[in-house]
Amino acid sequence: MAQENYTKYAILGLLTTECKTGYDIKQMIDRSLTYFWKISYGQIYPTLKKLVEDELATVTTTTQQGKPDKKEYQITEEGKQLLQQWLHESIAQLPIEKNELLLKLFFSRHQKTDTVIFQVEQYKVMQKEKWDALLAIEESIRGCNSPDLDYWLMTIDYGKHVTTACIEWCERTLAQLHEKKEEV
C-alpha cells in the first residue's frame, strides 16, 4: 500500500496562518515544523502548484518592480474541507524514526568503544542544541497573537520532552559504554 504524502496537508494548514507565499511557508517550516515534520524547499512549489490545480488553493500574481512576480496563495473552501477531513481522521500508524546513531550503535561491536562514546557524545551535543533551538522558538512565539498559539506550544512541549528523553538516554548510554571500556 502506498504511503500517503502529508505534505499537501502541511501546506494547506500553513495557508490557514499568515503564510501566503512559498517563501513565507519555507520560513514557517524552518522556524517550527522542521523539528517534527521535514519538508524540503523543493517540495513547496510543486505542492502549491498541485493544490492550485486541484482547486484546493488559489494563486494571485503581483508584478513587482525589479523583482520576480510575487505569487500569493489562499486556501479555498474545498481546501479547508479537505484539511478539516484529514484533521478528523485517526492517526494511521506510529511514525518510524530513522536514526543514524541507533543504526550505527546496533552494529557497534564492530568498532572501538571510544568511537561509540564519541558518537553518542556528539549526538548529545546535537540534542542540547535542539533543546536550545526549541526554547528560542518557544520564546519567539509566546508573544504571537495567533489563534494557533496554544497548539504550537503543545508541539514545542512534545519536542522538549522527546529531546530531554534523548539527552537522558545519552547519559545512561555513555555510563554503560564507559563501564564496558573499563571491563576491557
C-alpha positions, 0 to 999 in steps of 0.5 A: 500500500502506498504511503500517503504524502502529508505534505499537501496537508502541511501546506494547506494548514500553513495557508490557514496562518499568515503564510501566503507565499512559498517563501513565507511557508519555507520560513514557517517550516524552518522556524517550527515544523522542521523539528517534527515534520521535514519538508524540503524547499523543493517540495513547496512549489510543486505542492502549491502548484498541485493544490492550485490545480486541484482547486484546493488553493488559489494563486494571485500574481503581483508584478513587482518592480525589479523583482520576480512576480510575487505569487500569493496563495489562499486556501479555498473552501474545498481546501479547508474541507479537505484539511478539516477531513484529514484533521478528523481522521485517526492517526494511521500508524506510529511514525518510524524514526530513522536514526543514524546513531541507533543504526550505527550503535546496533552494529557497534561491536564492530568498532572501538568503544571510544568511537561509540562514546564519541558518537553518542557524545556528539549526538548529545551535543546535537540534542542540547542544541535542539533543546536550545533551538526549541526554547528560542522558538518557544520564546519567539512565539509566546508573544504571537497573537495567533489563534494557533498559539496554544497548539504550537506550544503543545508541539514545542512541549512534545519536542522538549520532552522527546529531546530531554528523553534523548539527552537522558538516554545519552547519559545512561548510554555513555555510563554503560559504554564507559563501564564496558571500556573499563571491563576491557 
